[in-house]
């Protein structure tokens, strides 16, 4: 039996245990097995096909790129590693991954009497109920089902973290209370039902969703629930093929992502006088009362989808009481692609990003910037996909182009583009400055806070933890978002705070 040491870490494949300075690091089964595969072959390229055969049995059908991307991300989070400046796991474009840190191998001797005393299969849980963690935690908020042993390990980790933080809480930057933060009215755009049922028309829902998110969020009076959060929530609680929701489903959206209002509906594409006519039905619903706030219909042709969405957005803003903003039309033109082909490819590419399908996102976003080379957000999104895949020179090239094109964009979009540029360049102080401006302007936007904390972790774990603490103080469910806990664990595990 072997045990591997690298940096401050120790990996025991027999016990499936990863520890840092002797303290166990929480890592789920699939990412842990991937780490074992990499560490067993330091310096070698472990191909994607080898990973597939090693982690998934024959005849197992999974979204391989998505699952592999998530597993690699979790390994890097556990090791405090990054894709752009890897110390442990390096991405090999088009091939797979390589473990680049020096590895020391220890041969362990096994006591035969101890082996005989190991419990047999009958002593392990046999039913699905037995596999649930026997701890009183908000399991509905977790995004994966853990084995019972992981639940025990989690409790131990939480206890240690609490004790450690109690005795070693950094004091360099006192936390500012954020109880005074005024939460904006929040809207979640859930998507639209295709009444025709034709697969060729399915893309319209994605374009309408992305465009209306931009239309409603352009004035900054509304807090738009991110498409990533909406997609995740829809995966966790399937809504069926409906263009309205019952009160129970609406309350779940309020409790999970903090949406005050949801927008959904349907669309119908029909042939009329040799033209494709479109009808978009819109419904706003209040998540607290379950009541329908408004219903509306806009019509047009498939040649003016963006104009149709613009008219729908203007009506919705009026219904929601959003004040007219001088120069809004110019801001919208800068915030949206110039043609519907680019809008379609950009929207579908962003959906792939949210699903961690970076290869699919890269393919779609490459076509999107070809369809509209002047669209800053398209280049920035492509840069993000390339950055996650490890194509750093190309990621920096796209980020630079996005920055050059963002001069006339709304301030919020420009700061996002700027943050991605400095992140691709690994210039963390400037990335922090851009994300700090975003978070200061929109302190109720958890995504901006997480971007800031992630960038700060590369410079000061104390500052990162202070930002995460501010996020924790936001009213539920914002302050209870599990992503804050994940980022906080990464900040504490990945950095030595004993000198803070």
PyMOL commands that set and color helices and strands:
alter all, ss='L'
color gray80, all
select helices_A, chain A and resi 29-39+48-55+64-79+112-116+121-123+139-141+148-168+199-201+203-217+227-236+247-257+305-319+328-335+340-354+358-371+376-389+392-408+411-424+428-441+446-456+461-472+478-480+482-493
alter helices_A, ss='H'
color red, helices_A
select strands_A, chain A and resi 2-6+9-12+17-20+23-24+45-47+89-92+96-99+104-107+185-194+222-224+261-272+275-286+292-301
alter strands_A, ss='S'
color yellow, strands_A
deselect
rebuild
show_as cartoon
